[in-house]
């Protein structure tokens, strides 16, 4: 997902977000540039959720993405099953 976002020209920034924000990150526009902020302390499934939600909001349909990522983009229940991502990540590292 990170690669897909960077191919779309999105800058990824890993920063500690303020506790009062109560979020682990998201897509925003800073000085005319689209940026995805991700909390450095977010657990892996929350980080993946931030990236996935950002990718959903961008024109990704015409770019190549692994079938597993396509399934996640089309699924509404990703947040209810973080182990789906962990299995996907393990497969990618092989």
SEDRENNU-290978 format. One record per residue (C-alpha): residue number from 1; residue in one letter; y, x, z. Coordinates in Angstrom, 3 decimals. Each point is the difference from the previous one (the first is absolute). Layout:
N
+-----+------+----------+----------+----------+
|  nr | rest |       yy |       xx |       zz |
+-----+------+----------+----------+----------+
| NUM |    a |        Y |        X |        Z |
...
+-----+------+----------+----------+----------+
END
This chain:
94
+-----+------+----------+----------+----------+
|  nr | rest |       yy |       xx |       zz |
+-----+------+----------+----------+----------+
|   1 |    x |    0.000 |    0.000 |    0.000 |
|   2 |    x |    2.354 |    2.866 |    0.739 |
|   3 |    x |   -0.591 |    1.426 |   -3.471 |
|   4 |    x |    0.632 |   -3.365 |   -1.630 |
|   5 |    x |    3.274 |   -0.405 |    1.871 |
|   6 |    x |    1.222 |    3.469 |   -0.930 |
|   7 |    x |   -0.930 |   -0.638 |   -3.660 |
|   8 |    x |    2.271 |   -3.044 |    0.203 |
|   9 |    x |    2.817 |    2.284 |    1.155 |
|  10 |    x |   -0.101 |   -1.051 |    3.646 |
|  11 |    x |    0.739 |    2.626 |    2.620 |
|  12 |    x |   -2.298 |   -0.020 |    3.047 |
|  13 |    x |    1.479 |    1.011 |    3.339 |
|  14 |    x |   -2.053 |    0.417 |    3.137 |
|  15 |    x |    2.320 |   -0.405 |    2.967 |
|  16 |    x |   -0.156 |   -1.257 |    3.532 |
|  17 |    x |    1.557 |   -3.449 |   -0.055 |
|  18 |    x |    1.841 |   -1.376 |    3.050 |
|  19 |    x |   -2.174 |   -1.994 |    2.414 |
|  20 |    x |    2.427 |   -2.899 |   -0.078 |
|  21 |    x |   -0.685 |   -0.419 |   -3.730 |
|  22 |    x |   -3.569 |   -1.155 |    0.791 |
|  23 |    x |   -1.195 |    1.068 |   -3.468 |
|  24 |    x |   -2.054 |    2.838 |   -1.421 |
|  25 |    x |    2.050 |    0.311 |   -3.160 |
|  26 |    x |    0.834 |   -1.685 |   -3.255 |
|  27 |    x |    1.677 |    0.114 |   -3.374 |
|  28 |    x |    3.782 |    0.137 |   -0.056 |
|  29 |    x |    2.877 |    1.158 |   -2.147 |
|  30 |    x |    2.095 |    2.927 |    1.241 |
|  31 |    x |    3.020 |    1.064 |   -2.043 |
|  32 |    x |   -1.475 |   -1.718 |   -3.062 |
|  33 |    x |   -3.403 |    1.688 |    0.357 |
|  34 |    x |   -3.202 |   -1.809 |    0.968 |
|  35 |    x |   -1.634 |    1.604 |    3.008 |
|  36 |    x |   -3.110 |   -0.824 |    2.026 |
|  37 |    x |    0.323 |    0.935 |    3.644 |
|  38 |    x |   -3.218 |    0.413 |    1.969 |
|  39 |    x |   -0.153 |    0.669 |    3.716 |
|  40 |    x |   -1.536 |    3.376 |    0.772 |
|  41 |    x |   -1.874 |   -1.551 |    2.929 |
|  42 |    x |   -1.367 |   -3.048 |   -1.848 |
|  43 |    x |   -3.791 |   -0.278 |    0.003 |
|  44 |    x |   -1.627 |    0.524 |   -3.424 |
|  45 |    x |   -0.561 |   -3.708 |   -0.707 |
|  46 |    x |    3.639 |   -0.848 |    0.818 |
|  47 |    x |    1.191 |    2.845 |   -2.235 |
|  48 |    x |   -2.203 |   -1.351 |   -2.776 |
|  49 |    x |    1.378 |   -3.497 |    0.573 |
|  50 |    x |    3.587 |    1.280 |   -0.379 |
|  51 |    x |   -0.882 |    1.801 |   -3.238 |
|  52 |    x |   -1.968 |   -2.961 |   -1.319 |
|  53 |    x |    2.819 |   -2.458 |    0.727 |
|  54 |    x |    2.493 |    2.286 |   -1.727 |
|  55 |    x |   -2.244 |    0.342 |   -3.052 |
|  56 |    x |   -0.421 |   -3.787 |   -0.164 |
|  57 |    x |    3.781 |   -0.375 |   -0.380 |
|  58 |    x |    0.214 |    2.437 |   -2.917 |
|  59 |    x |   -1.083 |   -0.204 |   -3.674 |
|  60 |    x |   -3.505 |    1.455 |    0.393 |
|  61 |    x |   -1.949 |   -2.276 |   -2.355 |
|  62 |    x |    0.294 |    2.246 |   -3.066 |
|  63 |    x |   -0.958 |    3.240 |    1.739 |
|  64 |    x |   -3.519 |    1.271 |    0.596 |
|  65 |    x |   -1.207 |   -0.424 |    3.569 |
|  66 |    x |   -3.484 |    0.454 |    1.412 |
|  67 |    x |   -1.935 |   -3.302 |    0.167 |
|  68 |    x |   -0.058 |    0.224 |    3.808 |
|  69 |    x |    3.802 |    0.077 |    0.128 |
|  70 |    x |    0.200 |   -2.916 |   -2.465 |
|  71 |    x |   -2.283 |   -2.020 |    2.283 |
|  72 |    x |    2.188 |    0.801 |    3.001 |
|  73 |    x |    3.142 |   -1.006 |   -1.919 |
|  74 |    x |   -1.559 |   -3.370 |   -0.848 |
|  75 |    x |   -1.394 |   -0.617 |    3.488 |
|  76 |    x |    1.916 |   -1.917 |    2.651 |
|  77 |    x |   -2.287 |    0.937 |    2.887 |
|  78 |    x |    0.476 |    3.784 |   -0.034 |
|  79 |    x |    1.728 |    0.043 |    3.385 |
|  80 |    x |   -2.888 |   -1.886 |    1.543 |
|  81 |    x |   -2.477 |    2.651 |   -1.136 |
|  82 |    x |    1.383 |    3.538 |    0.462 |
|  83 |    x |   -3.507 |    1.436 |   -0.289 |
|  84 |    x |    0.088 |   -0.912 |   -3.688 |
|  85 |    x |    2.615 |    2.732 |   -0.434 |
|  86 |    x |   -1.865 |    2.537 |    2.127 |
|  87 |    x |   -3.095 |   -0.390 |   -2.193 |
|  88 |    x |    2.180 |    0.361 |   -3.110 |
|  89 |    x |    1.602 |    3.185 |    1.332 |
|  90 |    x |   -3.402 |    1.495 |    0.882 |
|  91 |    x |   -1.206 |   -0.685 |   -3.549 |
|  92 |    x |    3.082 |    1.670 |   -1.505 |
|  93 |    x |   -0.587 |    3.193 |    2.009 |
|  94 |    x |   -3.530 |    0.488 |   -1.353 |
+-----+------+----------+----------+----------+
END
